Amino acid sequence: MKNGEGLICKTTMTVNELGKINVYEYIYFLSLHAQRHITQMKNNELENN
């Protein structure tokens, strides 16, 4: 967000007991979580070939 408004907004994450995180931390968490699933899918593909 252009003026850092994401630092103001907080949400609660129950995953890994993260507690209250700001919008930027939430987006970062989601990107890492998506990467984890991509890695799992690639590993599954390698195991099945």
Secondary structure, DSSP 8 states (H G I E B T S, - for coil): -TTSGGGT-EEEE-GGG-EEEEHHHHHHHHHHHHHHHHHHHHHHHHHT-
